[in-house]
Amino acid sequence: QVQLVESGGGLVQAGGSLRLSCAASGRTFSSYYMAWFRQAPGKEREFVATITRSGGSLYYADSVKGRFTISRDNAKNTVYLQMNSLKPEDTAVYYCAARMYYVSDYRSPLRYDYWGQGTQVTVSS
C-alpha cells in the first residue's frame, strides 16, 4: 500500500505559478505510475497529467499541455506538478493518485488504486 499527501496549493493571480508536491509513504514508490487529477465544484474529477514509473514518459490533458509539467523524484518518494500561466479555470482541488499497472485508459480515475486528500488551488482573475 501507499499513502499520498499533497501540498503546495494556494491562492494565486492569473498568469502566476504554483508547484504542487505529493509525498508517498512506503519503499515501493518507484513501482507506481503516478498522476494528478483535479475537481472543480460541481464537476467530475478530471485527468491532468501522468508519469510512468521511471519518469520516462509523460502525458497531459490538452487543457494544461504546455503550461503544466509533471515530474517525480523516486529517491524522495515524491511527484510534482509545476503549474505555470495559471488561469481562473484551473481553480480546483488537485489530487495525486497512484496505480500499480499499465492501463491504456490512464485518464479514468477508476484506474487508480490510491489517492491523496487533495490540495486547493484557486486562481483569481
N, C-alpha and C positions, 0 to 999 in steps of 0.2 A: 504494500500500500504506500501511498504518498500523500502528504498533506501540503497544501498550497496556500501561501499567504501573499496577497498583493499589497503593494504600497506605491506611493508616488502620485496619487490622484490629487486634484485640487481645482481651484478656480483660475482661469487664465483668459486673457483677452484674445479675440480672434487674431490670427496670424502668429500667435505665440507657440511655445513648445512645452512639452512635458515628457518626462521619461518614467514609465511605469516599470516596476520590478515585481517579480513573482519568485519568492523563495520556496524551495521544495525541501521537505524532510526526506530522510532515508538515503541509502547509499546507492540506489539504482536509478538516479535521476537520468543518467545518460541512456537508459533503456526506453525512455518515454519520448514519444512525439509530443510536442508542446504547441499550444495555440492560445490566441487571445480572441475573445468574443466580447460583444457589448450589447447592452439592452437599455433602450430609452423608454421612458414612461409610456405605457400603453402599446408598446411594440414588442414583437418577438425578439428573442435573443438572436443576434446575427454574427456571423463569422467575420473576423477582422484579418487574422494572419495565422500562419502555422509554420513550424520549422521542424525539420527532421532531426533524428537523434544526434547526428554528428554536426548539425548546423549547415550541412552542405547544400540543402535545398530549402527555398523559402517560397511561400505562396501568399498572395494578398487578395483581399476583396478589391474590386475595381474602385470602390469609393475612397480607398485610402492609398492606392498604389501611387508611388512617387512622393508621398508625404510621410508615411509611417515605415519604420524599419523594425523587424523582429530580429532578435539575436539571443544567443544563450552562452553561458559560461558553465560548462559541465563541472569544472573544478570547484565552482562556487554554488552549484546546485540552483542556479538562477536563470530565469528567462526574462528578457527585457522587451519593452515596446517603446521605441523612440518615436514621438509624435511631433511633427513639425507642421507649420502652416495650418494650425488648427482652425476649424470652422464651427459656428454655433451648432450645426447639425452633427458634430462629433460628440455633443453632450450625451452622456450615458453612464451607466455603471459598467465598468470594464472588468471582465473575469478572465483569469487564466485557467487553462484546462489541460489535462494530460490523458493520453491514450497509449496503450501498450503496442498495438499492432497497426500495420499499414492498412489504410482504407482508401478507397477511391473517392468516397463522398466525405472528405475531411471537413467540408463546410457545415455538416449537420452536427448540431450539439449532441444528438443522440449517440454519436460515435465516441464520445469521451467518457472516461471512467472516473475521473477525479476533477473537482472544481474548487477554486478558491472562493472566498466570501465576497469578493468584489471590491472595487475602489471607485469612488465617484469622480468623474471628470466633467467639469462644467466650463463651457466656452461662452463668454459673453461677447455680444456684438458691439 
